[in-house]
Amino acid sequence: MGKTFDIFVIVVSFAAAAMLLTGHSDFIMNGGDRNKRKSIYDEKKMSKVFGIAFLLSGILTVLDSYVFTAAWSSIVYTVLLIIIFAAAMIYVRKKCRK
């Protein structure tokens, strides 16, 4: 990946994390049947969980782009991203239900 794409991913991750963690995430979470989702999940908890996940993904992208440059770091980066978002999904399904 080029550095331009890395910078784009970093900026978008941190911006999404900031919006999700501060509660200004209405337009991010508008997909699907919102009324059904609101009746099943606590949206404040859910936005906090995904805000933390996006913050961690931004930090990982910074580390992968500018600190670690070896080939193994891309593999570790990908595995950690999958783990972060899988853990966020599991946490939302288990702990964020009303």
All heavy atoms as an XYZ file, in Angstrom:
768
protein
N       0.839     -1.179      0.000
C       0.000      0.000      0.000
C       0.880      1.236      0.000
O       1.941      1.255      0.577
C      -0.879      0.029      1.248
C      -2.066     -0.867      1.181
S      -3.180     -0.549      2.544
C      -3.024     -2.086      3.404
N       0.360      2.281     -0.610
C       1.092      3.527     -0.627
C       0.860      4.324      0.639
O      -0.088      4.095      1.384
N       1.749      5.264      0.878
C       1.647      6.092      2.084
C       0.400      6.973      2.043
O      -0.172      7.285      3.079
C       2.897      6.955      2.241
C       4.137      6.159      2.539
C       4.058      5.517      3.895
C       5.341      4.764      4.187
N       5.273      3.995      5.401
N      -0.047      7.375      0.848
C      -1.243      8.200      0.748
C      -2.466      7.447      1.254
O      -3.281      8.003      1.996
C      -1.471      8.642     -0.711
O      -0.292      9.271     -1.187
C      -2.635      9.589     -0.818
N      -2.588      6.199      0.869
C      -3.713      5.391      1.342
C      -3.624      5.165      2.851
O      -4.636      5.183      3.544
C      -3.749      4.047      0.608
C      -4.926      3.199      0.994
C      -6.202      3.536      0.602
C      -4.744      2.072      1.785
C      -7.287      2.764      0.973
C      -5.823      1.296      2.159
C      -7.101      1.643      1.750
N      -2.416      4.963      3.353
C      -2.239      4.790      4.793
C      -2.683      6.035      5.553
O      -3.351      5.935      6.579
C      -0.779      4.471      5.129
C      -0.360      3.091      4.652
O      -1.247      2.250      4.408
O       0.855      2.859      4.529
N      -2.308      7.205      5.057
C      -2.721      8.455      5.703
C      -4.235      8.593      5.665
O      -4.859      9.002      6.650
C      -2.026      9.656      5.035
C      -0.535      9.617      5.337
C      -2.626     10.976      5.511
C       0.289     10.608      4.557
N      -4.855      8.223      4.551
C      -6.312      8.278      4.429
C      -6.971      7.359      5.459
O      -7.914      7.761      6.148
C      -6.734      7.884      3.008
C      -8.209      7.778      2.825
C      -8.996      8.909      2.738
C      -8.841      6.535      2.749
C     -10.362      8.828      2.576
C     -10.198      6.435      2.595
C     -10.963      7.588      2.503
N      -6.474      6.143      5.604
C      -7.032      5.189      6.569
C      -6.853      5.701      7.997
O      -7.763      5.596      8.824
C      -6.393      3.786      6.393
C      -6.780      2.860      7.527
C      -6.795      3.190      5.064
N      -5.700      6.281      8.277
C      -5.438      6.821      9.614
C      -6.405      7.947      9.936
O      -7.026      7.967     11.009
C      -3.970      7.290      9.724
C      -3.026      6.091      9.673
C      -3.754      8.109     10.992
C      -1.575      6.461      9.432
N      -6.565      8.885      9.024
C      -7.449     10.038      9.258
C      -8.893      9.588      9.419
O      -9.602     10.022     10.340
C      -7.306     11.072      8.117
C      -8.381     12.137      8.196
C      -5.931     11.706      8.159
N      -9.343      8.697      8.549
C     -10.731      8.215      8.637
C     -10.955      7.423      9.928
O     -11.989      7.582     10.584
C     -11.087      7.366      7.389
C     -12.402      6.650      7.568
C     -11.140      8.254      6.158
N      -9.991      6.604     10.318
C     -10.133      5.822     11.562
C     -10.232      6.729     12.779
O     -11.096      6.540     13.640
C      -8.951      4.869     11.736
O      -8.961      3.886     10.751
N      -9.345      7.712     12.855
C      -9.376      8.612     14.005
C     -10.612      9.507     13.998
O     -11.184      9.787     15.057
C      -8.103      9.450     14.089
C      -6.907      8.673     14.573
C      -5.681      8.817     13.966
C      -7.000      7.786     15.631
C      -4.570      8.111     14.404
C      -5.908      7.072     16.082
C      -4.691      7.230     15.463
N     -11.056      9.942     12.819
C     -12.269     10.768     12.746
C     -13.498      9.959     13.152
O     -14.344     10.437     13.919
C     -12.436     11.325     11.330
N     -13.604      8.727     12.654
C     -14.734      7.873     13.027
C     -14.694      7.554     14.515
O     -15.739      7.554     15.183
C     -14.715      6.583     12.206
N     -13.507      7.304     15.057
C     -13.376      7.019     16.491
C     -13.815      8.218     17.315
O     -14.545      8.069     18.301
C     -11.941      6.642     16.828
N     -13.409      9.409     16.914
C     -13.787     10.618     17.649
C     -15.298     10.823     17.618
O     -15.913     11.145     18.642
C     -13.069     11.834     17.066
N     -15.909     10.630     16.452
C     -17.367     10.802     16.351
C     -18.110      9.747     17.153
O     -19.097     10.049     17.825
C     -17.801     10.775     14.887
C     -17.430     12.035     14.147
S     -18.123     12.104     12.510
C     -17.073     10.971     11.650
N     -17.654      8.509     17.092
C     -18.323      7.437     17.825
C     -18.166      7.595     19.332
O     -19.109      7.361     20.092
C     -17.789      6.076     17.380
C     -18.252      5.610     16.004
C     -17.369      4.481     15.505
C     -19.691      5.194     16.039
N     -16.994      7.997     19.785
C     -16.755      8.122     21.216
C     -17.433      9.342     21.834
O     -17.733      9.349     23.019
C     -15.251      8.156     21.502
C     -14.533      6.819     21.299
C     -13.033      6.999     21.393
C     -15.012      5.781     22.285
N     -17.681     10.375     21.023
C     -18.331     11.577     21.551
C     -19.839     11.570     21.358
O     -20.513     12.488     21.813
C     -17.752     12.844     20.911
O     -17.928     12.786     19.499
C     -16.282     13.010     21.259
N     -20.368     10.558     20.676
C     -21.815     10.454     20.504
C     -22.355     11.173     19.289
O     -23.560     11.338     19.149
N     -21.508     11.598     18.378
C     -21.943     12.280     17.157
C     -21.914     11.325     15.965
O     -21.453     11.665     14.896
C     -21.034     13.476     16.873
C     -21.089     14.515     17.931
N     -20.242     14.510     19.008
C     -21.910     15.579     18.091
C     -20.517     15.533     19.778
N     -21.537     16.204     19.251
N     -22.440     10.145     16.152
C     -22.290      9.103     15.134
C     -23.603      8.695     14.495
O     -23.711      7.591     13.972
C     -21.631      7.885     15.763
O     -22.458      7.400     16.808
N     -24.593      9.546     14.520
C     -25.894      9.169     13.970
C     -25.817      8.786     12.502
O     -26.400      7.796     12.076
C     -26.897     10.306     14.143
C     -27.289     10.501     15.592
O     -27.093      9.551     16.378
O     -27.782     11.586     15.924
N     -25.094      9.566     11.699
C     -25.058      9.269     10.273
C     -24.163      8.068      9.947
O     -24.318      7.456      8.906
C     -24.627     10.497      9.464
C     -23.186     10.856      9.617
C     -22.252     10.393      8.716
C     -22.761     11.665     10.653
C     -20.925     10.736      8.844
C     -21.443     12.016     10.789
C     -20.519     11.542      9.880
N     -23.239      7.710     10.837
C     -22.396      6.534     10.602
C     -23.215      5.265     10.803
O     -23.067      4.294     10.081
C     -21.178      6.539     11.547
C     -20.234      7.684     11.193
C     -20.415      5.221     11.464
C     -19.074      7.839     12.141
N     -24.112      5.285     11.780
C     -24.863      4.086     12.137
C     -26.275      4.096     11.558
O     -27.181      3.511     12.117
C     -24.911      3.965     13.665
C     -23.534      3.800     14.251
S     -23.428      3.881     16.032
C     -24.672      2.796     16.578
N     -26.485      4.720     10.408
C     -27.811      4.827      9.818
C     -28.200      3.649      8.934
O     -29.327      3.588      8.482
C     -27.939      6.114      9.004
C     -28.426      7.258      9.842
O     -28.943      7.066     10.924
N     -28.252      8.459      9.331
N     -27.336      2.732      8.627
C     -27.654      1.644      7.719
C     -28.617      0.631      8.304
O     -28.724      0.458      9.513
N     -29.359     -0.019      7.444
C     -30.264     -1.079      7.887
C     -31.529     -0.553      8.529
O     -31.925      0.597      8.353
N     -32.185     -1.400      9.270
C     -33.426     -1.051      9.953
C     -33.077     -0.469     11.322
O     -32.840     -1.194     12.286
C     -34.308     -2.295     10.088
C     -35.690     -1.968     10.600
O     -35.979     -0.769     10.804
O     -36.474     -2.908     10.796
N     -33.048      0.837     11.402
C     -32.595      1.514     12.620
C     -33.529      1.254     13.799
O     -33.082      1.085     14.932
C     -32.466      3.003     12.362
C     -31.898      3.708     13.556
C     -31.504      5.100     13.247
N     -30.793      5.607     14.419
C     -30.570      6.856     14.650
N     -30.962      7.741     13.792
N     -29.931      7.236     15.728
N     -34.834      1.242     13.558
C     -35.778      1.017     14.652
C     -35.602     -0.366     15.268
O     -35.672     -0.518     16.490
C     -37.210      1.213     14.170
C     -37.477      2.651     13.809
O     -36.910      3.561     14.408
N     -38.329      2.869     12.819
N     -35.349     -1.352     14.430
C     -35.124     -2.709     14.930
C     -33.837     -2.766     15.745
O     -33.795     -3.361     16.816
C     -35.063     -3.688     13.768
C     -34.924     -5.119     14.185
C     -34.919     -6.036     12.983
C     -34.756     -7.470     13.414
N     -34.674     -8.377     12.264
N     -32.775     -2.117     15.234
C     -31.502     -2.103     15.948
C     -31.625     -1.380     17.285
O     -31.080     -1.813     18.285
C     -30.431     -1.437     15.090
C     -29.045     -1.513     15.696
C     -27.976     -0.888     14.833
N     -28.222      0.523     14.640
C     -28.378      1.104     13.445
N     -28.322      0.388     12.355
N     -28.588      2.401     13.350
N     -32.382     -0.268     17.304
C     -32.562      0.469     18.551
C     -33.328     -0.342     19.587
O     -33.103     -0.197     20.785
C     -33.311      1.781     18.287
C     -32.435      2.900     17.830
C     -33.257      4.146     17.692
C     -32.668      5.196     18.578
N     -33.323      6.482     18.472
N     -34.247     -1.188     19.126
C     -35.014     -1.989     20.070
C     -34.201     -3.160     20.624
O     -34.493     -3.661     21.702
C     -36.293     -2.508     19.414
O     -35.993     -3.443     18.407
N     -33.168     -3.585     19.913
C     -32.372     -4.729     20.343
C     -31.116     -4.307     21.102
O     -30.773     -4.889     22.123
C     -31.975     -5.597     19.125
C     -33.220     -6.175     18.466
C     -31.033     -6.710     19.543
C     -32.938     -6.905     17.184
N     -30.403     -3.287     20.613
C     -29.098     -2.921     21.163
C     -29.130     -1.547     21.828
O     -29.881     -0.666     21.447
C     -28.034     -2.890     20.061
C     -27.798     -4.224     19.420
C     -28.229     -4.482     18.125
C     -27.139     -5.230     20.096
C     -28.013     -5.707     17.529
C     -26.912     -6.460     19.513
C     -27.351     -6.693     18.227
O     -27.132     -7.901     17.652
N     -28.265     -1.382     22.814
C     -28.023     -0.087     23.430
C     -27.033      0.654     22.530
O     -25.858      0.291     22.465
C     -27.454     -0.274     24.834
C     -27.229      1.031     25.561
O     -27.562      2.097     25.009
O     -26.708      0.984     26.680
N     -27.507      1.691     21.828
C     -26.671      2.346     20.830
C     -25.501      3.115     21.437
O     -24.467      3.252     20.804
C     -27.512      3.256     19.941
C     -28.357      2.486     18.970
C     -28.882      3.340     17.847
O     -28.911      4.578     17.986
O     -29.261      2.763     16.824
N     -25.647      3.612     22.653
C     -24.521      4.316     23.282
C     -23.367      3.372     23.556
O     -22.213      3.680     23.263
C     -24.966      4.996     24.573
C     -25.743      6.244     24.354
C     -25.936      6.975     25.653
C     -26.617      8.297     25.367
N     -26.582      9.183     26.511
N     -23.673      2.199     24.102
C     -22.621      1.208     24.349
C     -22.001      0.753     23.037
O     -20.785      0.602     22.933
C     -23.181     -0.001     25.085
C     -23.395      0.182     26.545
C     -23.851     -1.147     27.130
C     -24.194     -1.047     28.590
N     -24.675     -2.339     29.101
N     -22.851      0.528     22.040
C     -22.380      0.044     20.761
C     -21.452      1.064     20.095
O     -20.411      0.698     19.545
C     -23.570     -0.263     19.849
C     -23.214     -1.039     18.626
S     -24.634     -1.739     17.775
C     -25.541     -0.302     17.289
N     -21.786      2.346     20.174
C     -20.925      3.350     19.559
C     -19.600      3.472     20.311
O     -18.562      3.706     19.693
C     -21.633      4.700     19.477
O     -21.847      5.239     20.752
N     -19.614      3.296     21.617
C     -18.364      3.322     22.386
C     -17.454      2.162     21.994
O     -16.244      2.334     21.812
C     -18.633      3.265     23.893
C     -19.391      4.422     24.435
C     -18.564      5.665     24.499
C     -19.408      6.756     25.138
N     -18.805      8.055     25.039
N     -18.033      0.975     21.848
C     -17.241     -0.206     21.484
C     -16.604     -0.017     20.112
O     -15.406     -0.253     19.930
C     -18.111     -1.483     21.506
C     -17.382     -2.654     20.893
C     -18.536     -1.794     22.920
N     -17.388      0.433     19.142
C     -16.827      0.609     17.807
C     -15.911      1.819     17.730
O     -14.986      1.857     16.916
C     -17.930      0.659     16.760
C     -18.459     -0.703     16.438
C     -19.738     -1.068     16.793
C     -17.665     -1.641     15.816
C     -20.224     -2.329     16.526
C     -18.132     -2.913     15.542
C     -19.411     -3.255     15.896
N     -16.121      2.815     18.590
C     -15.180      3.930     18.666
C     -13.814      3.470     19.127
O     -12.780      3.867     18.575
N     -13.798      2.611     20.131
C     -12.530      2.054     20.612
C     -11.891      1.178     19.535
O     -10.672      1.216     19.329
C     -12.746      1.273     21.922
C     -13.140      2.245     23.040
C     -11.511      0.466     22.301
C     -13.630      1.580     24.304
N     -12.706      0.409     18.813
C     -12.172     -0.448     17.745
C     -11.544      0.400     16.636
O     -10.457      0.076     16.146
C     -13.277     -1.338     17.177
N     -12.187      1.486     16.244
C     -11.622      2.358     15.215
C     -10.373      3.078     15.723
O      -9.425      3.291     14.962
C     -12.653      3.372     14.718
C     -13.529      2.832     13.633
C     -14.849      2.524     13.887
C     -13.039      2.626     12.359
C     -15.662      2.017     12.895
C     -13.838      2.125     11.358
C     -15.158      1.815     11.622
N     -10.354      3.450     16.995
C      -9.169      4.077     17.565
C      -7.989      3.110     17.538
O      -6.876      3.475     17.131
C      -9.456      4.525     18.999
C      -8.351      5.270     19.719
C      -8.073      6.598     19.039
C      -8.737      5.496     21.164
N      -8.235      1.866     17.931
C      -7.173      0.857     17.894
C      -6.712      0.573     16.465
O      -5.515      0.391     16.216
C      -7.637     -0.431     18.564
C      -7.817     -0.364     20.080
C      -8.428     -1.671     20.594
C      -6.510     -0.062     20.766
N      -7.646      0.563     15.515
C      -7.246      0.321     14.126
C      -6.423      1.483     13.582
O      -5.494      1.271     12.799
C      -8.473      0.061     13.246
O      -9.224      1.230     13.067
N      -6.729      2.702     13.990
C      -5.915      3.838     13.579
C      -4.514      3.765     14.150
O      -3.524      4.031     13.458
N      -4.414      3.394     15.423
C      -3.101      3.249     16.056
C      -2.300      2.138     15.385
O      -1.103      2.294     15.109
C      -3.260      2.992     17.568
C      -3.815      4.241     18.256
C      -1.933      2.568     18.199
C      -4.253      4.018     19.687
N      -2.968      1.024     15.082
C      -2.279     -0.076     14.391
C      -1.792      0.351     13.014
O      -0.702     -0.038     12.581
C      -3.210     -1.275     14.241
C      -3.314     -2.214     15.413
C      -4.323     -3.310     15.110
C      -1.981     -2.825     15.741
N      -2.586      1.141     12.309
C      -2.188      1.595     10.983
C      -0.976      2.520     11.067
O      -0.078      2.440     10.234
C      -3.354      2.293     10.279
O      -4.482      1.421     10.274
C      -3.012      2.640      8.846
N      -0.950      3.391     12.071
C       0.225      4.251     12.266
C       1.458      3.408     12.533
O       2.525      3.624     11.941
C      -0.015      5.255     13.424
C       1.274      5.946     13.820
C      -1.059      6.276     13.033
N       1.319      2.430     13.420
C       2.459      1.569     13.737
C       2.929      0.784     12.521
O       4.135      0.665     12.275
C       2.108      0.616     14.877
C       1.919      1.244     16.248
C       1.452      0.189     17.247
C       3.191      1.901     16.715
N       1.985      0.247     11.751
C       2.351     -0.543     10.578
C       2.979      0.320      9.490
O       3.884     -0.111      8.798
C       1.123     -1.267     10.029
C       1.465     -2.159      8.854
O       2.372     -3.002      9.000
O       0.838     -2.000      7.791
N       2.515      1.548      9.352
C       2.999      2.404      8.271
C       4.336      3.060      8.569
O       5.158      3.218      7.671
C       1.978      3.502      7.976
O       0.765      2.941      7.589
N       4.526      3.481      9.815
C       5.683      4.323     10.097
C       6.690      3.737     11.083
O       7.807      4.207     11.148
C       5.196      5.690     10.606
C       4.373      6.395      9.569
C       2.999      6.472      9.678
C       4.983      6.940      8.445
C       2.250      7.098      8.706
C       4.242      7.567      7.471
C       2.871      7.644      7.610
O       2.136      8.253      6.640
N       6.310      2.735     11.856
C       7.240      2.185     12.844
C       7.814      0.853     12.366
O       9.024      0.684     12.304
C       6.554      2.025     14.222
C       7.499      1.395     15.223
C       6.046      3.367     14.723
N       6.942     -0.074     12.048
C       7.383     -1.396     11.613
C       7.278     -1.479     10.101
O       6.209     -1.293      9.532
C       6.523     -2.490     12.247
C       6.523     -2.446     13.744
C       5.386     -2.087     14.442
C       7.669     -2.752     14.453
C       5.379     -2.038     15.821
C       7.675     -2.718     15.836
C       6.534     -2.350     16.523
N       8.376     -1.787      9.441
C       8.367     -1.834      7.975
C       8.698     -3.212      7.421
O       8.787     -3.382      6.219
C       9.370     -0.807      7.402
O      10.665     -1.082      7.946
C       8.949      0.603      7.745
N       8.870     -4.193      8.272
C       9.194     -5.539      7.811
C       7.955     -6.207      7.216
O       6.822     -5.778      7.434
C       9.724     -6.372      8.974
N       8.168     -7.251      6.455
C       7.062     -7.952      5.805
C       6.146     -8.614      6.821
O       4.930     -8.674      6.610
C       7.613     -8.996      4.834
N       6.692     -9.095      7.918
C       5.875     -9.761      8.926
C       4.896     -8.799      9.580
O       3.850     -9.216     10.070
C       6.750    -10.424      9.981
C       7.617     -9.460     10.740
C       8.895     -9.112     10.441
C       7.263     -8.699     11.895
N       9.360     -8.187     11.329
C       8.373     -7.909     12.237
C       6.116     -8.610     12.665
C       8.369     -7.042     13.322
C       6.111     -7.741     13.749
C       7.232     -6.976     14.070
N       5.217     -7.509      9.591
C       4.339     -6.551     10.266
C       2.992     -6.412      9.555
O       1.976     -6.171     10.198
C       5.017     -5.193     10.398
O       5.206     -4.601      9.135
N       2.973     -6.585      8.245
C       1.702     -6.519      7.517
C       0.806     -7.694      7.868
O      -0.408     -7.554      7.968
C       1.951     -6.493      6.011
O       2.617     -5.318      5.655
N       1.401     -8.849      8.058
C       0.626    -10.026      8.446
C       0.077     -9.850      9.854
O      -1.113    -10.101     10.115
C       1.494    -11.297      8.347
C       1.915    -11.531      6.900
C       0.763    -12.506      8.912
C       2.984    -12.567      6.714
N       0.913     -9.383     10.768
C       0.469     -9.138     12.145
C      -0.616     -8.064     12.163
O      -1.608     -8.182     12.884
C       1.673     -8.761     13.039
C       1.222     -8.308     14.410
C       2.636     -9.920     13.142
N      -0.437     -7.012     11.370
C      -1.411     -5.927     11.261
C      -2.779     -6.467     10.835
O      -3.801     -6.158     11.446
C      -0.897     -4.890     10.267
C      -1.890     -3.855      9.837
C      -2.273     -2.833     10.688
C      -2.442     -3.881      8.555
C      -3.180     -1.866     10.288
C      -3.337     -2.922      8.155
C      -3.705     -1.916      9.014
O      -4.603     -0.965      8.612
N      -2.798     -7.284      9.808
C      -4.052     -7.840      9.307
C      -4.715     -8.738     10.344
O      -5.928     -8.646     10.570
C      -3.799     -8.626      8.005
O      -3.144     -7.766      7.063
C      -5.094     -9.129      7.410
N      -3.938     -9.582     10.981
C      -4.484    -10.482     12.000
C      -5.051     -9.685     13.171
O      -6.157     -9.966     13.663
C      -3.413    -11.491     12.466
C      -3.861    -12.262     13.694
C      -3.052    -12.445     11.339
N      -4.337     -8.666     13.619
C      -4.816     -7.856     14.737
C      -6.080     -7.073     14.384
O      -6.975     -6.926     15.219
C      -3.717     -6.912     15.221
C      -2.578     -7.569     15.987
C      -1.501     -6.561     16.329
C      -3.090     -8.244     17.246
N      -6.175     -6.573     13.155
C      -7.403     -5.892     12.738
C      -8.600     -6.829     12.765
O      -9.681     -6.468     13.230
C      -7.247     -5.303     11.336
C      -6.567     -3.962     11.225
C      -6.507     -3.522      9.764
C      -7.255     -2.917     12.055
N      -8.404     -8.036     12.282
C      -9.489     -9.020     12.299
C      -9.887     -9.332     13.732
O     -11.079     -9.404     14.055
C      -9.064    -10.288     11.523
C      -8.947     -9.978     10.037
C     -10.051    -11.428     11.767
C      -8.302    -11.065      9.216
N      -8.902     -9.500     14.616
C      -9.190     -9.794     16.018
C      -9.940     -8.640     16.678
O     -10.912     -8.859     17.409
C      -7.889    -10.125     16.778
C      -7.337    -11.470     16.319
C      -8.116    -10.109     18.281
C      -5.949    -11.774     16.834
N      -9.522     -7.411     16.414
C     -10.164     -6.242     17.031
C     -11.630     -6.151     16.639
O     -12.517     -5.990     17.479
C      -9.413     -4.948     16.659
C      -8.087     -4.878     17.404
C     -10.259     -3.711     16.953
C      -7.172     -3.779     16.920
N     -11.912     -6.237     15.342
C     -13.295     -6.076     14.913
C     -14.149     -7.305     15.215
O     -15.344     -7.180     15.474
C     -13.365     -5.661     13.440
C     -13.031     -4.206     13.270
C     -11.796     -3.802     12.821
C     -13.948     -3.231     13.616
C     -11.482     -2.461     12.689
C     -13.655     -1.886     13.497
C     -12.414     -1.498     13.038
N     -13.549     -8.482     15.242
C     -14.303     -9.675     15.662
C     -14.649     -9.578     17.138
O     -15.783     -9.891     17.547
C     -13.495    -10.936     15.375
N     -13.703     -9.123     17.945
C     -13.970     -8.955     19.375
C     -15.036     -7.888     19.607
O     -15.898     -8.043     20.483
C     -12.681     -8.587     20.109
N     -15.011     -6.830     18.821
C     -16.031     -5.783     18.948
C     -17.413     -6.337     18.605
O     -18.389     -6.053     19.308
C     -15.692     -4.597     18.048
N     -17.498     -7.127     17.556
C     -18.787     -7.711     17.167
C     -19.292     -8.673     18.247
O     -20.477     -8.669     18.583
C     -18.673     -8.440     15.825
C     -18.470     -7.533     14.652
S     -19.851     -6.411     14.386
C     -21.150     -7.537     14.007
N     -18.414     -9.495     18.771
C     -18.816    -10.435     19.822
C     -19.263     -9.679     21.060
O     -20.289    -10.014     21.670
C     -17.661    -11.411     20.138
C     -17.433    -12.347     18.952
C     -17.934    -12.201     21.407
C     -16.152    -13.147     19.037
N     -18.526     -8.631     21.436
C     -18.891     -7.843     22.605
C     -20.249     -7.180     22.421
O     -21.076     -7.175     23.334
C     -17.822     -6.788     22.886
C     -18.071     -6.034     24.167
C     -17.644     -6.549     25.373
C     -18.748     -4.817     24.167
C     -17.872     -5.877     26.564
C     -18.991     -4.138     25.335
C     -18.563     -4.666     26.537
O     -18.807     -3.996     27.705
N     -20.492     -6.637     21.242
C     -21.783     -5.989     20.969
C     -22.921     -7.003     21.071
O     -23.947     -6.734     21.678
C     -21.765     -5.299     19.594
C     -23.173     -4.959     19.122
C     -20.919     -4.047     19.646
N     -22.719     -8.163     20.501
C     -23.780     -9.178     20.540
C     -24.035     -9.719     21.942
O     -25.158    -10.100     22.272
C     -23.470    -10.309     19.591
C     -23.545     -9.832     18.159
C     -23.512    -10.992     17.214
N     -23.523    -10.455     15.868
C     -24.497    -10.693     15.009
N     -25.503    -11.440     15.364
N     -24.442    -10.184     13.808
N     -23.003     -9.766     22.782
C     -23.159    -10.335     24.125
C     -23.540     -9.302     25.171
O     -24.378     -9.551     26.017
C     -21.856    -11.025     24.568
C     -21.416    -12.157     23.682
C     -22.120    -13.409     24.040
C     -21.553    -14.536     23.172
N     -22.219    -15.760     23.382
N     -22.905     -8.120     25.155
C     -23.017     -7.173     26.247
C     -23.865     -5.929     25.934
O     -24.218     -5.215     26.860
C     -21.627     -6.690     26.682
C     -20.715     -7.804     27.129
C     -21.157     -8.358     28.436
C     -20.144     -9.403     28.916
N     -20.550    -10.025     30.140
N     -24.145     -5.662     24.685
C     -24.867     -4.429     24.345
C     -26.350     -4.653     24.063
O     -27.054     -3.740     23.640
C     -24.215     -3.749     23.153
S     -22.553     -3.164     23.489
N     -26.837     -5.851     24.299
C     -28.278     -6.096     24.120
C     -29.039     -5.491     25.266
O     -28.585     -5.446     26.401
C     -28.545     -7.588     24.056
C     -28.109     -8.214     22.765
C     -28.645     -9.629     22.658
N     -28.184    -10.244     21.453
C     -28.916    -10.328     20.348
N     -30.124     -9.849     20.329
N     -28.439    -10.920     19.280
N     -30.228     -5.018     24.960
C     -31.081     -4.434     26.003
C     -31.750     -5.515     26.813
O     -31.974     -6.602     26.411
C     -32.145     -3.549     25.362
C     -31.565     -2.258     24.837
C     -32.678     -1.387     24.360
C     -32.133     -0.038     23.913
N     -33.140      0.841     23.407
